[in-house]
Amino acid sequence: MNIENICVLGGSGFIGRHICEVLAAKGYRLRVPTRRREQVKHLTVLPTVEVVDADIHDPQTLAWCLRGQDAVINLVGVLHGGFERAHVELARKVVAACRQAGVQRLLHMSALNADVNGPSEYLRSKGRAEVIVRDSGLAYTIFRPSVVFGPGDRFLSVFACMQSVAPIVPLACANARFQPVYVEDVAAAFAAALEDPEAVRAAYDLCGPKVYTLRELVRYAGQVSGHPRPVIGLNSGLSYLQAAALEWLPGKLMSRDNVRSMKVDSVCTSQFPFGIQPTTLDSVARNWLARESPRTRYQPFRIRARR
């Protein structure tokens, strides 16, 4: 299958911009729909990237975005509310638009532990979206990453920011286990899948080389950023109570649905695909966490609050 033109849905997000940069460097021509063009200036400077103003939830607009494309990458996802619209309904619209535009290749971003019977609505909606993609008849590839880290993420950077202003960190689900994966490795996997025929109608779990508890990750972010704070693990009841309170704050740092998701360990049982050696957390995270200024530490909160 010869692929030259790719529409990247969600290309303006944290993971999306890294994938676009990798694909643009390989010479692919990319179309990136967005409703916030002023926030994606980093993509407009890439020579093979076309940024278009579009509401991809509108079926006619989505069909137009896919016209003339050889493949579609769907990275759209939300962590707090609106799961049915963002994950399930959009997956259905993408499949329909692919059929209408004659696009056969679809790369779909899911999540580790996605399951129609999962413990949280987030994981259940991701599972329902996978079913839609698998039943589409398209040449799909599904990716299920654990939590993704990298410069500008909403994970380690949030923990570092939190400890720059708080004397202690009361932490919900402190013993939840994660296997964080570097954003550049995720981008490399997407690029490799486009060139590997064996990736068609396959699904891949994406994890880094080491498992951490959430407590260990929070402590690491504080130490490396220069603001180590005591981390107080909360029991199940207090975890739900804290999450319920945080739901009312701008940006929603955590929700009760997040707590339900963390009932299942976000770890892999398979090797990283395509012969890619996953990057260790410590080999790269220090590069940006240690040099964050007070101003940049607040950026994750601004992103979450859309300010």
Phi and psi in degrees as a GROMACS rama.xvg file:
@    title "Ramachandran Plot"
@    xaxis  label "Phi"
@    yaxis  label "Psi"
@TYPE xy
-84.3911  119.034  ASN-2
-118.331  122.082  ILE-3
-124.38  -38.445  GLU-4
-111.428  128.907  ASN-5
-132.426  130.928  ILE-6
-95.6699  124.642  CYS-7
-110.061  104.402  VAL-8
-84.2313  127.289  LEU-9
83.5144  16.671  GLY-10
-69.6154  -13.8685  GLY-11
-88.8257  -3.30518  SER-12
-84.1186  -177.049  GLY-13
-56.5799  -55.2559  PHE-14
-71.4605  -37.9295  ILE-15
-59.1876  -42.6673  GLY-16
-66.5254  -33.0609  ARG-17
-69.8575  -40.26  HIS-18
-63.9569  -42.1783  ILE-19
-62.3086  -40.4117  CYS-20
-64.5193  -41.6286  GLU-21
-65.776  -45.2614  VAL-22
-68.7774  -38.5736  LEU-23
-63.3166  -38.7598  ALA-24
-64.7456  -25.7155  ALA-25
-86.058  -2.64601  LYS-26
94.9695  3.37148  GLY-27
-69.6285  145.642  TYR-28
-93.6903  123.741  ARG-29
-115.007  141.667  LEU-30
-117.207  123.166  ARG-31
-120.098  104.069  VAL-32
-75.8854  143.564  PRO-33
-156.113  153.154  THR-34
-101.506  1.20915  ARG-35
-133.764  67.3472  ARG-36
-58.4623  -32.678  ARG-37
-67.0473  -17.3674  GLU-38
-94.2755  1.29429  GLN-39
-122.822  36.3211  VAL-40
-62.3482  -25.5506  LYS-41
-65.8363  -22.0557  HIS-42
-90.0736  -31.8041  LEU-43
-65.8154  -20.7052  THR-44
-83.4543  -11.4912  VAL-45
-75.6156  129.353  LEU-46
-64.8759  -25.4663  PRO-47
-106.108  14.3878  THR-48
-109.092  127.678  VAL-49
-109.28  114.043  GLU-50
-95.2296  125.664  VAL-51
-123.432  142.948  VAL-52
-76.8607  119.15  ASP-53
-162.242  146.009  ALA-54
-100.594  101.899  ASP-55
-71.8719  -10.1471  ILE-56
-80.1377  -11.3981  HIS-57
-86.8122  118.441  ASP-58
-56.3987  -40.6133  PRO-59
-67.3398  -41.4183  GLN-60
-65.2458  -41.1875  THR-61
-63.1136  -42.0362  LEU-62
-60.6706  -39.1449  ALA-63
-64.9464  -40.6681  TRP-64
-62.0691  -31.966  CYS-65
-88.4837  -7.61374  LEU-66
-64.0676  128.363  ARG-67
81.2792  6.88716  GLY-68
-96.2879  151.646  GLN-69
-96.2411  -21.526  ASP-70
-154.589  159.311  ALA-71
-130.112  136.776  VAL-72
-115.966  120.555  ILE-73
-106.731  108.408  ASN-74
-109.755  3.65445  LEU-75
-66.5141  130.301  VAL-76
-160.978  153.237  GLY-77
-130.286  154.647  VAL-78
-106.286  -16.7169  LEU-79
-136.403  104.801  HIS-80
70.6052  161.91  GLY-81
68.288  24.5284  GLY-82
-64.3915  -41.9797  PHE-83
-60.9998  -44.7431  GLU-84
-69.0409  -48.1019  ARG-85
-73.4744  -35.6976  ALA-86
-99.8819  -52.5457  HIS-87
-83.8288  -55.2492  VAL-88
-62.6407  -40.8294  GLU-89
-67.051  -40.0141  LEU-90
-57.9294  -41.3405  ALA-91
-64.7684  -41.4947  ARG-92
-67.3415  -37.8379  LYS-93
-64.378  -44.4672  VAL-94
-60.9173  -44.9028  VAL-95
-63.1052  -41.6161  ALA-96
-67.0332  -36.6792  ALA-97
-60.8328  -44.4557  CYS-98
-63.7022  -41.5179  ARG-99
-66.0432  -38.7021  GLN-100
-89.6023  -6.13498  ALA-101
77.0876  24.2339  GLY-102
-88.1135  126.337  VAL-103
-100.493  -27.4051  GLN-104
-99.0417  127.522  ARG-105
-135.62  123.132  LEU-106
-106.243  124.509  LEU-107
-121.338  129.297  HIS-108
-89.5254  117.124  MET-109
-109.618  -143.437  SER-110
-151.702  148.355  ALA-111
-58.8319  135.918  LEU-112
75.5536  12.1826  ASN-113
-57.2799  130.088  ALA-114
-163.176  130.9  ASP-115
-60.9918  -18.8081  VAL-116
-111.931  22.3204  ASN-117
-66.4029  169.169  GLY-118
-75.8756  -15.9893  PRO-119
-127.202  158.242  SER-120
-65.8448  -33.4266  GLU-121
-57.1831  -52.3841  TYR-122
-68.996  -35.7332  LEU-123
-66.5538  -41.2064  ARG-124
-67.4414  -37.4084  SER-125
-63.4847  -37.6907  LYS-126
-65.9111  -42.0836  GLY-127
-64.4075  -37.1535  ARG-128
-63.8286  -39.3492  ALA-129
-60.7861  -40.5455  GLU-130
-60.518  -42.9023  VAL-131
-60.533  -44.5861  ILE-132
-66.1573  -44.7647  VAL-133
-64.0631  -33.4075  ARG-134
-89.4166  4.85901  ASP-135
-75.5193  -23.179  SER-136
80.9678  1.05036  GLY-137
-85.5048  165.213  LEU-138
-83.3272  83.4198  ALA-139
-96.7679  159.824  TYR-140
-137.108  131.354  THR-141
-110.368  135.31  ILE-142
-117.431  135.858  PHE-143
-125.293  89.7532  ARG-144
-83.9079  152.561  PRO-145
-72.552  -166.969  SER-146
-63.1487  137.455  VAL-147
-103.464  131.739  VAL-148
-119.786  157.642  PHE-149
163.092  172.51  GLY-150
-56.1249  126.847  PRO-151
84.1236  13.1001  GLY-152
-72.3162  174.083  ASP-153
-110.084  33.9043  ARG-154
-128.085  -87.3029  PHE-155
-61.7843  -38.3528  LEU-156
-63.4004  -35.3224  SER-157
-67.1121  -42.911  VAL-158
-62.6016  -40.6384  PHE-159
-64.627  -43.933  ALA-160
-62.2943  -42.8124  CYS-161
-58.4852  -42.5599  MET-162
-79.3957  -12.5237  GLN-163
-77.0815  -14.8235  SER-164
-123.711  -15.0505  VAL-165
-109.655  137.687  ALA-166
-71.9426  -29.8983  PRO-167
-139.359  163.874  ILE-168
-122.647  100.11  VAL-169
-74.66  120.921  PRO-170
-120.51  120.739  LEU-171
-72.8073  145.692  ALA-172
52.4764  45.9268  CYS-173
-61.365  -26.2541  ALA-174
-96.0101  4.44162  ASN-175
-60.6014  141.748  ALA-176
-107.809  136.62  ARG-177
-131.728  157.555  PHE-178
-128.023  75.6413  GLN-179
-58.0804  140.192  PRO-180
-119.109  137.611  VAL-181
-72.6773  136.769  TYR-182
-60.5398  -33.7898  VAL-183
-67.6722  -31.8074  GLU-184
-70.6035  -37.3258  ASP-185
-61.4479  -45.5756  VAL-186
-61.8483  -40.3266  ALA-187
-63.9915  -35.6915  ALA-188
-67.3226  -41.7185  ALA-189
-61.9483  -44.1108  PHE-190
-63.7033  -40.7504  ALA-191
-65.5081  -36.8955  ALA-192
-63.4978  -32.3015  ALA-193
-65.6293  -23.481  LEU-194
-107.47  -0.79364  GLU-195
-114.686  111.768  ASP-196
-59.3529  -28.0661  PRO-197
-71.7869  -11.6262  GLU-198
-80.3023  -12.2228  ALA-199
-69.4013  131.026  VAL-200
57.9722  40.216  ARG-201
-125.343  159.74  ALA-202
-129.998  139.599  ALA-203
-129.747  131.582  TYR-204
-85.2082  138.572  ASP-205
-121.534  116.596  LEU-206
-139.052  156.723  CYS-207
-78.988  -175.477  GLY-208
-83.3433  -7.52654  PRO-209
-137.659  143.936  LYS-210
-96.122  135.806  VAL-211
-129.378  152.385  TYR-212
-82.785  160.662  THR-213
-61.1763  -37.6304  LEU-214
-58.1058  -43.9942  ARG-215
-64.3197  -37.7527  GLU-216
-69.0559  -40.6651  LEU-217
-64.7818  -44.392  VAL-218
-62.0669  -40.8299  ARG-219
-61.4025  -46.5906  TYR-220
-61.0762  -39.2319  ALA-221
-67.9607  -42.3467  GLY-222
-65.7498  -46.6259  GLN-223
-68.5553  -35.0143  VAL-224
-82.0596  -4.0178  SER-225
88.1347  15.3862  GLY-226
-135  61.4179  HIS-227
-67.9377  134.201  PRO-228
-130.803  153.246  ARG-229
-61.8501  135.339  PRO-230
-109.025  119.506  VAL-231
-106.54  109.155  ILE-232
-71.4971  136.082  GLY-233
-99.8777  147.09  LEU-234
-74.6976  178.8  ASN-235
-58.5346  -46.4756  SER-236
-63.7759  -46.0013  GLY-237
-68.6384  -29.8741  LEU-238
-62.3917  -45.4191  SER-239
-65.6175  -38.4807  TYR-240
-65.2087  -44.0541  LEU-241
-62.6797  -43.7536  GLN-242
-62.8275  -40.7377  ALA-243
-62.2104  -39.147  ALA-244
-68.7109  -40.6402  ALA-245
-67.881  -22.5203  LEU-246
-62.4492  -22.1939  GLU-247
-88.4871  -9.5955  TRP-248
-89.0225  152.16  LEU-249
-58.1903  134.118  PRO-250
89.7688  -18.1615  GLY-251
46.5478  80.0084  LYS-252
-63.2469  -29.483  LEU-253
-155.779  153.803  MET-254
-133.672  167.316  SER-255
-63.4819  -30.7491  ARG-256
-67.2664  -35.6924  ASP-257
-61.1779  -41.5791  ASN-258
-61.005  -41.5161  VAL-259
-64.1664  -39.081  ARG-260
-60.4674  -36.5158  SER-261
-78.1091  2.09474  MET-262
-69.167  -20.3063  LYS-263
-109.87  127.823  VAL-264
-63.0661  133.464  ASP-265
-93.4016  70.2976  SER-266
-130.834  158.342  VAL-267
-104.029  152.819  CYS-268
-113.223  2.09349  THR-269
-123.892  164.189  SER-270
-76.3881  157.132  GLN-271
-64.9905  136.241  PHE-272
-77.3069  170.437  PRO-273
63.2708  21.1455  PHE-274
71.0926  13.6083  GLY-275
-79.0156  130.369  ILE-276
-88.1349  111.091  GLN-277
-64.5953  144.601  PRO-278
-80.1667  137.405  THR-279
-74.1676  148.79  THR-280
-58.9156  -48.5022  LEU-281
-68.933  -23.5613  ASP-282
-73.47  -17.8185  SER-283
-127.464  -30.3044  VAL-284
-63.616  -33.8968  ALA-285
-61.6931  -27.7666  ARG-286
-61.815  -30.941  ASN-287
-113.791  -30.7258  TRP-288
-67.6872  -36.9824  LEU-289
-72.8496  -22.0311  ALA-290
-109.582  9.91888  ARG-291
-65.8447  134.626  GLU-292
-83.5502  163.221  SER-293
-54.2569  -35.6356  PRO-294
-67.1064  -44.0088  ARG-295
-71.4419  -23.4714  THR-296
-66.1703  -24.3697  ARG-297
-83.1816  -10.9991  TYR-298
-59.287  -41.8132  GLN-299
-57.3769  -37.3199  PRO-300
-68.4983  -37.7934  PHE-301
-64.6612  -39.3251  ARG-302
-63.2172  -45.043  ILE-303
-63.9174  -36.9455  ARG-304
-84.9414  -1.64302  ALA-305
56.9232  49.2499  ARG-306
